[in-house]
Amino acid sequence: MIPISDRIPSGKQPVVVYLIMGINILLFIWEWQLDVKGELSHIINSWGVTPTTIVHVTTAAFTTLNPAAWIAWLLLQFSLVQGLFLHSSFSHLIGNLLFLLVFGKTLENLLGHLKFLYFYLLCGVLTFGLQILVEPTLNLPLIGSNGAIVGVLGAYLYKFPRTKIDTILPLLAVFIPIEIPIAFYLYWWFIQQLFYSIGNLSIHSRVNLFSLGYWMHGIGLVIGIVLMRSLKHK
């Protein structure tokens, strides 16, 4: 199923959504080029969110007075944002961008550009943080905007629970237009996670291990709802 539109009028261009999409696409092209050269694993390990690394550096920073440990800890926090813009496969990228485009543009129109950017990044960073807490011994990097996207879905469901989404259903090469309730897309988003190995880069088996920590990005749904409630009251 391919979401197309929610038919909710928008008075503004979703420039932040387009910006995020553009950055994701450009970085994936860069990833692909590095993959061809056999240099991608180093970037993924450096830019991705590796729980054991973050836990080790955080422990060192908070248990010693070593300035170098604090500098390393501060620099490492960038990985929580950088990891949001890397993807392990073509299907991983396209799936997340489709959901961002259809649901994110309406939220950006509702919140405004800067608030939506803050909302998107915070959903992703908090979800990564939760994954680290749940599986601190994981020595493989986590990448992708999954936590941010499911946060967008949660916020959208909270604000527009009865909205029907224009959807294309590919059936034996025939594309059938239908309308699907937004609540169903929460279920479909989780199903899609199982297909994100399609068109994978060579690092796929060494990132986003399908463990408890990986599936905890589903809590981004709750994070999105809570943040939406908070932002709309400011």
Buried (B, 14 or more C-beta within 10 A) or exposed (E): BEBBEBEEEEEEEBEBBBEBBEEBBEBBEEBBEBBEEEEBBEBBBEBBBBBBBBBBBBEBBEEEEEEEBBEBBEEBEEBBBBBBBBBBBBBBBBBBBBBBBBBBBBBBBBBBBEBBBBBBBBBBBBBBBBBBEBBBEBEBBBBBBBBBBBBBBBBBBBBBEEBBBBBEEEEEEEEEEEEBEBEEBBEBBBEBBEEBBEBBBEBBEBBBBEEEBBBBBBBBBBBBBBBBEEBEEE
